[in-house]
């Protein structure tokens, strides 16, 4: 199997993202800083009993919009089926996560600092 220049670059970029995410996750763990990933936050929002849910069918696609306001967090999630399209989270008025599927697809499992 022969790899071309762009394939080497893609593999190197992927390896650096993985290393960075691993180091960030370990730091948060050692420093006892609460953290989560985009899929974990999305599942939390979807399962929380206080989440407001709106379902719409747009252009023959089913979309679900979730909004959760708690004492410390304001969370907004958009999905199409199982796919996370958008996730925004605020803590005490300050944004701590802004995920867009078209922009941040490779960062789904990056640890996010929750406070």
BAMIGU-101213 format. One record per residue: residue number from 1; residue in one letter; z, x, y of N, C-alpha, C, O, CB in turn. Coordinates in pm, 1 decimal. Glycine has a CB too. Layout:
! BAMIGU-101213
NUM	a	Z	X	Y	Z	X	Y	Z	X	Y	Z	X	Y	Z	X	Y
...
! end
This chain:
! BAMIGU-101213
1	x	0.0	84.5	-117.8	0.0	0.0	0.0	0.0	88.7	123.7	89.6	170.7	143.5	121.8	-95.9	0.1
2	x	-99.3	71.0	203.9	-112.3	150.6	324.5	-72.4	67.2	445.9	-119.4	-45.4	462.5	-256.3	203.8	339.6
3	x	13.1	121.6	529.3	57.8	51.8	649.4	-15.6	106.6	771.1	-33.4	227.5	786.3	210.7	65.6	667.3
4	x	-57.1	15.7	856.4	-123.9	53.9	979.3	-21.7	62.2	1091.6	93.0	21.2	1074.3	-236.2	-45.8	1014.4
5	x	-62.5	115.1	1206.9	27.3	137.4	1319.8	105.2	13.7	1362.0	225.5	22.1	1386.8	-50.6	187.7	1435.8
6	x	38.2	-101.2	1370.5	106.8	-222.6	1415.2	208.7	-269.7	1311.8	312.5	-325.1	1348.1	5.2	-333.8	1443.2
7	x	180.1	-248.4	1184.2	275.1	-287.1	1079.6	399.5	-198.6	1085.5	511.1	-247.5	1067.6	209.1	-277.7	940.0
8	x	381.0	-69.1	1110.3	495.5	20.9	1125.6	580.7	-22.2	1244.8	703.5	-25.6	1237.4	448.1	167.2	1143.2
9	x	513.4	-54.5	1353.6	584.9	-97.8	1473.5	664.1	-225.5	1445.5	780.6	-235.3	1484.1	486.5	-120.4	1589.8
10	x	602.7	-322.9	1379.3	670.8	-448.6	1347.4	792.9	-424.3	1259.6	898.5	-483.5	1281.8	574.6	-545.2	1277.6
11	x	778.6	-338.1	1160.9	892.0	-307.2	1072.7	1003.6	-236.2	1148.8	1121.5	-263.5	1125.9	845.9	-220.5	954.5
12	x	967.3	-145.5	1238.6	1067.6	-73.1	1316.5	1141.4	-167.7	1411.4	1263.4	-159.2	1425.2	1001.7	41.1	1395.8
13	x	1067.8	-257.3	1476.3	1131.0	-354.1	1566.1	1225.3	-444.9	1488.0	1337.0	-471.4	1532.6	1024.3	-438.0	1639.5
14	x	1181.5	-492.4	1373.0	1266.3	-578.0	1288.8	1392.3	-503.5	1245.2	1501.6	-560.2	1247.2	1188.1	-626.7	1165.0
15	x	1378.0	-378.0	1206.4	1493.3	-297.2	1164.0	1591.7	-278.2	1279.5	1713.0	-283.3	1259.0	1446.6	-159.6	1111.0
16	x	1540.7	-256.7	1399.6	1628.6	-239.2	1516.1	1702.9	-368.9	1549.0	1821.5	-365.4	1581.5	1547.1	-192.7	1638.4
17	x	1633.3	-484.6	1540.9	1700.2	-612.6	1564.4	1811.6	-634.3	1461.2	1921.3	-677.9	1496.0	1598.0	-729.2	1558.9
18	x	1783.1	-604.0	1335.8	1882.3	-620.7	1230.4	2002.3	-529.9	1252.8	2116.8	-573.3	1239.9	1820.2	-592.6	1094.1
19	x	1976.5	-404.6	1286.2	2085.3	-310.1	1312.9	2169.9	-356.2	1431.7	2292.8	-353.6	1425.2	2028.7	-169.3	1339.6
20	x	2104.9	-397.9	1539.3	2175.6	-443.7	1658.6	2262.8	-565.9	1627.1	2378.0	-572.8	1669.8	2075.3	-477.3	1770.5
21	x	2207.5	-662.0	1552.4	2283.8	-781.6	1516.0	2402.6	-747.3	1427.7	2510.7	-803.8	1444.2	2194.0	-882.1	1445.1
22	x	2383.6	-655.6	1334.3	2491.9	-614.6	1244.4	2602.8	-546.9	1323.3	2720.8	-575.6	1302.8	2439.1	-520.0	1134.3
23	x	2565.3	-457.5	1413.0	2666.1	-387.0	1493.1	2740.6	-484.1	1585.3	2862.5	-474.7	1599.5	2599.8	-275.0	1576.5
24	x	2668.4	-576.7	1647.4	2732.1	-675.1	1735.2	2829.6	-761.8	1654.8	2941.3	-787.5	1699.7	2625.1	-763.9	1804.8
25	x	2787.8	-806.5	1536.7	2874.1	-887.7	1451.7	3000.0	-813.9	1410.5	3108.6	-871.7	1410.5	2799.1	-932.1	1329.1
26	x	2986.7	-687.2	1375.5	3104.6	-607.3	1338.1	3197.2	-585.5	1456.3	3319.3	-592.3	1441.9	3061.7	-472.3	1281.2
27	x	3140.0	-559.3	1573.1	3222.0	-541.8	1692.5	3302.6	-668.2	1720.4	3423.3	-661.2	1743.3	3134.2	-506.2	1814.0
28	x	3235.6	-785.2	1718.4	3305.6	-911.5	1743.3	3415.1	-933.5	1639.6	3523.0	-983.0	1672.0	3206.7	-1029.5	1742.0
29	x	3387.2	-897.0	1515.9	3486.9	-912.9	1409.9	3606.7	-821.0	1432.3	3721.4	-864.8	1423.2	3424.1	-884.6	1273.0
30	x	3580.4	-694.3	1461.4	3688.3	-596.5	1483.0	3769.6	-633.7	1607.3	3892.4	-624.7	1605.9	3630.1	-453.0	1497.8
31	x	3702.1	-675.1	1713.7	3769.7	-708.6	1838.9	3829.5	-850.0	1836.1	3889.4	-894.1	1934.2	3672.1	-695.8	1955.6
32	x	3813.2	-920.2	1724.2	3864.8	-1055.7	1706.2	3810.5	-1149.9	1814.6	3884.0	-1230.4	1871.8	4018.9	-1054.9	1708.6
33	x	3680.0	-1137.6	1841.1	3612.1	-1223.8	1937.9	3539.6	-1333.0	1859.5	3458.3	-1302.2	1772.3	3511.7	-1141.7	2028.6
34	x	3567.9	-1460.6	1889.3	3498.9	-1567.3	1817.1	3348.1	-1561.7	1843.1	3304.1	-1546.5	1957.1	3555.1	-1704.9	1858.0
35	x	3270.4	-1574.2	1736.2	3125.2	-1571.2	1750.4	3062.6	-1664.2	1647.6	3127.6	-1708.5	1553.0	3070.8	-1427.2	1734.2
36	x	2935.1	-1692.2	1668.7	2861.0	-1780.7	1580.1	2713.3	-1745.2	1590.4	2674.7	-1662.2	1672.7	2885.7	-1930.8	1615.6
37	x	2630.9	-1807.8	1507.2	2486.3	-1791.5	1515.3	2425.6	-1925.6	1556.3	2494.5	-2027.5	1555.0	2426.7	-1741.5	1379.1
38	x	2299.0	-1926.2	1592.1	2231.5	-2049.0	1632.2	2236.8	-2153.9	1520.8	2272.6	-2268.1	1549.5	2086.0	-2019.3	1670.1
39	x	2203.0	-2121.7	1394.4	2211.7	-2223.5	1289.6	2354.4	-2276.0	1268.2	2372.5	-2394.6	1240.8	2158.8	-2166.8	1159.6
40	x	2454.6	-2190.2	1280.1	2593.6	-2234.5	1264.7	2633.1	-2330.2	1377.1	2697.1	-2432.4	1352.1	2688.7	-2113.4	1262.4
41	x	2595.5	-2297.5	1500.2	2624.7	-2386.9	1612.9	2551.1	-2519.9	1598.2	2607.6	-2625.7	1625.8	2586.2	-2319.9	1745.7
42	x	2425.9	-2514.6	1555.1	2348.2	-2637.7	1536.7	2414.3	-2727.1	1432.0	2424.4	-2848.2	1451.8	2203.0	-2604.8	1494.9
43	x	2458.6	-2669.7	1322.8	2525.4	-2748.3	1218.4	2655.9	-2808.2	1271.1	2687.5	-2923.8	1243.1	2553.3	-2660.6	1094.0
44	x	2731.6	-2728.5	1347.7	2856.1	-2777.9	1406.6	2828.6	-2898.9	1495.5	2898.8	-2999.7	1486.9	2925.8	-2666.4	1487.7
45	x	2726.5	-2889.2	1581.0	2692.0	-2998.7	1671.9	2652.4	-3122.6	1591.3	2697.1	-3233.4	1620.9	2576.8	-2956.8	1767.4
46	x	2569.0	-3103.4	1490.1	2520.4	-3216.4	1410.9	2632.6	-3285.1	1332.8	2627.3	-3406.4	1312.1	2412.3	-3169.6	1314.8
47	x	2732.6	-3210.8	1289.7	2839.9	-3265.9	1207.0	2958.0	-3319.1	1286.9	3039.9	-3393.4	1232.8	2888.3	-3161.6	1112.1
48	x	2968.7	-3283.1	1413.7	3085.4	-3322.4	1493.9	3084.6	-3473.8	1517.7	2981.1	-3530.5	1552.7	3086.8	-3246.2	1629.8
49	x	3200.0	-3539.3	1498.8	3203.7	-3685.3	1513.7	3182.3	-3734.5	1656.9	3146.0	-3850.6	1675.4	3334.8	-3736.8	1464.1
50	x	3203.1	-3651.3	1758.1	3187.1	-3693.5	1896.9	3047.2	-3668.8	1952.6	3022.2	-3694.5	2070.4	3287.4	-3623.0	1982.3
51	x	2956.5	-3619.4	1869.7	2821.4	-3588.9	1915.7	2742.3	-3716.7	1940.3	2740.9	-3807.4	1857.2	2748.9	-3500.7	1814.0
52	x	2676.5	-3722.2	2055.7	2586.2	-3832.7	2087.7	2448.3	-3796.1	2032.7	2399.2	-3685.6	2056.0	2580.8	-3860.6	2243.7
53	x	2386.2	-3889.0	1959.6	2258.1	-3862.2	1894.5	2154.1	-3962.6	1943.2	2179.4	-4083.0	1947.2	2272.0	-3868.6	1739.9
54	x	2036.6	-3911.0	1980.2	1922.5	-3994.6	2017.4	1804.5	-3950.3	1931.9	1772.5	-3831.6	1925.7	1889.4	-3983.6	2171.7
55	x	1740.2	-4045.9	1866.2	1622.6	-4015.3	1784.1	1500.4	-4078.2	1849.2	1504.1	-4192.6	1894.5	1640.2	-4066.9	1637.5
56	x	1390.9	-4000.4	1853.1	1266.0	-4049.3	1911.6	1149.1	-4005.6	1824.9	1152.4	-3899.9	1762.0	1248.4	-3997.7	2056.7
57	x	1046.1	-4088.6	1822.8	921.4	-4052.7	1757.6	818.5	-4032.0	1868.2	778.8	-4126.2	1936.7	875.2	-4162.9	1654.1
58	x	776.7	-3907.6	1883.9	680.7	-3872.3	1987.3	558.4	-3808.9	1922.6	569.8	-3710.1	1850.2	743.9	-3776.5	2091.3
59	x	442.6	-3865.5	1948.7	316.8	-3815.2	1892.0	326.3	-3801.0	1740.8	281.5	-3701.7	1683.5	279.9	-3680.5	1954.7
60	x	385.0	-3901.4	1677.2	401.4	-3909.4	1532.5	489.9	-3799.7	1475.0	479.1	-3767.7	1356.6	267.7	-3904.0	1466.7
61	x	576.7	-3741.9	1556.2	676.6	-3645.1	1511.0	814.6	-3700.8	1543.8	836.2	-3756.0	1651.7	654.9	-3504.6	1577.8
62	x	908.2	-3685.8	1449.5	1044.9	-3731.9	1471.3	1127.7	-3621.1	1533.5	1139.1	-3511.7	1478.2	1108.6	-3779.1	1339.5
63	x	1185.5	-3650.8	1649.3	1271.4	-3556.8	1721.2	1412.2	-3615.7	1728.5	1429.7	-3737.2	1738.1	1215.5	-3527.0	1864.7
64	x	1512.0	-3527.6	1723.6	1650.4	-3570.6	1739.2	1713.5	-3485.9	1848.5	1698.6	-3363.7	1851.3	1730.0	-3558.2	1604.8
65	x	1784.3	-3553.4	1938.3	1849.9	-3489.0	2051.6	1999.8	-3510.0	2037.2	2045.7	-3622.9	2019.8	1797.6	-3545.7	2188.0
66	x	2076.2	-3401.6	2044.2	2221.2	-3407.2	2027.1	2287.9	-3356.7	2154.6	2243.0	-3260.0	2216.0	2266.6	-3323.1	1903.6
67	x	2396.0	-3424.3	2193.1	2474.2	-3379.7	2308.4	2621.6	-3390.0	2270.1	2668.8	-3494.3	2225.0	2442.1	-3465.3	2437.5
68	x	2692.7	-3279.3	2289.3	2835.2	-3274.7	2255.4	2911.7	-3214.7	2372.4	2886.6	-3101.2	2412.9	2859.7	-3192.4	2125.2
69	x	3004.8	-3291.9	2425.9	3093.9	-3243.9	2532.0	3235.2	-3241.3	2476.3	3289.1	-3345.2	2438.1	3085.2	-3334.4	2660.5
70	x	3295.2	-3123.3	2471.6	3433.7	-3109.7	2429.5	3513.1	-3055.9	2547.7	3459.1	-3037.6	2656.8	3447.0	-3016.1	2304.6
71	x	3639.8	-3031.2	2525.4	3725.4	-2982.5	2632.9	3674.8	-2850.2	2690.8	3679.1	-2829.5	2812.1	3867.8	-2965.8	2582.4
72	x	3626.6	-2760.3	2603.1	3585.2	-2626.5	2648.2	3434.7	-2602.1	2646.5	3386.9	-2507.1	2708.4	3650.8	-2523.8	2563.2
73	x	3360.3	-2686.3	2576.8	3218.1	-2658.4	2556.7	3131.8	-2780.3	2587.2	3172.1	-2894.5	2564.9	3193.5	-2611.9	2413.7
74	x	3010.6	-2752.9	2639.4	2907.0	-2853.0	2653.8	2786.5	-2798.6	2577.0	2734.5	-2691.8	2609.3	2873.1	-2882.8	2806.5
75	x	2742.5	-2873.1	2475.0	2636.1	-2825.7	2387.4	2522.7	-2927.1	2382.8	2546.2	-3047.9	2381.2	2689.9	-2798.8	2245.9
76	x	2398.6	-2876.4	2380.7	2280.2	-2960.3	2372.9	2186.6	-2900.3	2267.9	2161.7	-2779.8	2267.0	2209.4	-2972.1	2512.2
77	x	2135.5	-2985.7	2180.0	2050.3	-2941.2	2069.9	1932.6	-3035.9	2054.9	1948.8	-3157.7	2060.6	2130.1	-2932.8	1937.9
78	x	1813.6	-2979.2	2035.7	1693.9	-3056.4	2003.7	1639.1	-3005.6	1871.1	1629.7	-2884.9	1848.9	1586.4	-3045.4	2117.2
79	x	1602.9	-3099.2	1782.9	1543.7	-3060.0	1655.1	1420.9	-3145.8	1626.0	1407.3	-3257.3	1676.4	1646.9	-3072.8	1540.6
80	x	1333.5	-3092.0	1544.8	1223.3	-3167.4	1485.9	1235.3	-3146.9	1337.0	1201.9	-3040.3	1285.2	1081.9	-3121.5	1540.9
81	x	1282.9	-3248.7	1268.2	1315.1	-3232.9	1127.0	1431.7	-3136.6	1114.4	1535.7	-3156.5	1177.3	1192.3	-3182.5	1046.3
82	x	1415.9	-3034.1	1035.2	1519.8	-2933.0	1016.5	1507.3	-2817.0	1116.0	1596.2	-2732.3	1124.4	1514.4	-2879.4	874.3
83	x	1398.3	-2813.7	1190.2	1371.8	-2701.1	1280.0	1447.2	-2715.5	1412.1	1440.9	-2820.0	1476.8	1221.7	-2689.3	1306.8
84	x	1517.3	-2611.4	1451.2	1588.9	-2607.7	1578.3	1488.7	-2569.3	1686.9	1432.8	-2459.6	1684.7	1709.8	-2506.8	1573.5
85	x	1466.6	-2659.4	1780.9	1372.8	-2633.2	1888.7	1441.5	-2573.5	2010.7	1389.1	-2482.2	2074.4	1301.2	-2760.6	1927.0
86	x	1559.8	-2626.3	2042.7	1631.4	-2581.5	2161.8	1780.6	-2596.0	2138.9	1826.0	-2693.3	2078.6	1587.1	-2661.4	2286.9
87	x	1856.6	-2499.1	2187.3	2002.5	-2505.9	2184.3	2055.0	-2441.3	2311.2	2024.2	-2325.9	2340.7	2061.0	-2435.8	2057.0
88	x	2134.6	-2516.8	2386.3	2199.4	-2465.5	2506.5	2348.7	-2489.2	2494.2	2392.2	-2595.0	2448.6	2142.5	-2532.8	2635.1
89	x	2426.6	-2390.6	2534.8	2570.7	-2403.9	2530.3	2636.1	-2346.8	2654.6	2599.7	-2239.4	2702.4	2625.3	-2336.3	2407.5
90	x	2733.6	-2420.8	2705.9	2809.5	-2379.9	2824.1	2957.1	-2381.2	2790.4	3004.2	-2469.0	2718.2	2780.1	-2472.4	2945.2
91	x	3028.4	-2285.9	2841.6	3173.2	-2280.4	2829.2	3230.6	-2262.3	2968.2	3204.8	-2162.1	3034.9	3218.7	-2165.7	2733.5
92	x	3308.5	-2359.8	3011.2	3369.1	-2356.7	3145.3	3262.1	-2338.3	3253.3	3282.1	-2264.0	3349.4	3473.7	-2243.2	3154.5
93	x	3147.8	-2407.1	3236.6	3040.3	-2402.8	3334.5	2949.6	-2281.4	3326.8	2854.4	-2271.1	3404.1	3097.6	-2409.5	3468.2
94	x	2976.8	-2189.7	3236.0	2896.6	-2068.3	3224.7	2816.0	-2071.2	3093.9	2871.2	-2094.7	2986.4	2987.5	-1941.9	3230.5
95	x	2685.3	-2047.1	3105.0	2598.7	-2051.6	2987.1	2629.0	-1933.7	2894.7	2634.4	-1819.1	2939.3	2449.7	-2050.4	3028.7
96	x	2649.1	-1962.7	2764.5	2670.8	-1855.9	2668.0	2560.2	-1849.7	2563.3	2550.6	-1751.2	2490.1	2804.6	-1874.0	2600.1
97	x	2476.3	-1953.0	2554.7	2361.6	-1946.7	2465.3	2248.0	-2030.7	2523.1	2269.7	-2139.9	2575.7	2399.5	-1995.6	2323.0
98	x	2127.2	-1977.4	2512.0	2005.6	-2048.1	2549.7	1899.1	-2007.0	2448.6	1839.5	-1900.0	2460.4	1961.4	-2015.3	2698.7
99	x	1875.6	-2092.4	2349.3	1780.9	-2060.7	2242.7	1660.3	-2153.8	2252.3	1675.2	-2275.2	2265.9	1848.3	-2072.6	2103.3
100	x	1541.6	-2095.7	2245.0	1417.1	-2170.6	2239.5	1338.8	-2119.5	2119.3	1323.0	-1998.6	2102.3	1334.6	-2156.2	2372.6
101	x	1290.5	-2209.5	2037.2	1222.3	-2168.0	1914.1	1096.2	-2087.0	1942.6	1064.9	-1994.1	1868.2	1186.8	-2290.0	1830.4
102	x	1024.3	-2120.2	2047.7	899.7	-2049.7	2079.3	925.0	-1909.5	2132.2	835.4	-1825.2	2130.3	819.3	-2128.4	2180.7
103	x	1047.2	-1884.0	2179.7	1078.4	-1756.3	2242.6	1173.4	-1671.6	2157.6	1160.3	-1549.3	2152.6	1139.1	-1779.7	2379.6
104	x	1268.0	-1736.0	2091.5	1377.7	-1664.3	2027.3	1381.4	-1678.9	1875.5	1488.0	-1665.0	1815.5	1507.0	-1711.2	2083.8
105	x	1268.8	-1706.3	1812.9	1266.8	-1730.0	1669.0	1324.2	-1617.0	1586.2	1385.8	-1642.3	1482.7	1128.5	-1755.4	1625.4
106	x	1305.7	-1492.6	1628.7	1356.0	-1379.1	1550.9	1505.8	-1358.8	1568.8	1567.1	-1285.1	1491.5	1282.7	-1252.5	1590.2
107	x	1566.1	-1422.4	1668.8	1708.0	-1402.8	1697.2	1796.8	-1514.5	1643.3	1908.0	-1532.9	1692.9	1728.3	-1390.5	1845.2
108	x	1751.7	-1588.1	1545.0	1828.6	-1701.3	1492.2	1964.8	-1659.5	1438.9	2062.1	-1733.5	1453.7	1750.6	-1770.0	1382.3
109	x	1973.3	-1542.8	1377.5	2098.4	-1501.8	1315.0	2175.6	-1398.0	1395.8	2266.2	-1333.1	1343.5	2070.5	-1447.6	1178.6
110	x	2140.0	-1382.4	1522.5	2213.9	-1291.2	1609.4	2349.5	-1352.3	1643.0	2356.9	-1470.0	1678.4	2133.7	-1260.5	1738.9
111	x	2456.7	-1274.3	1632.5	2588.0	-1328.5	1669.3	2594.9	-1360.3	1818.6	2546.9	-1283.9	1902.4	2699.3	-1229.3	1631.7
112	x	2655.9	-1475.6	1849.9	2672.2	-1520.5	1987.2	2820.8	-1525.5	2018.6	2897.5	-1589.4	1946.7	2605.3	-1659.3	2009.7
113	x	2861.2	-1459.5	2123.8	3000.5	-1460.6	2167.1	3033.0	-1597.9	2225.0	2963.2	-1645.9	2314.3	3027.8	-1348.2	2271.8
114	x	3140.0	-1662.0	2173.9	3171.3	-1799.7	2212.5	3264.3	-1812.1	2331.6	3282.3	-1923.0	2381.9	3231.6	-1870.6	2097.5
115	x	3323.4	-1705.6	2378.7	3409.3	-1719.6	2497.3	3388.2	-1606.6	2593.3	3452.1	-1602.1	2698.4	3555.6	-1726.0	2457.8
! end
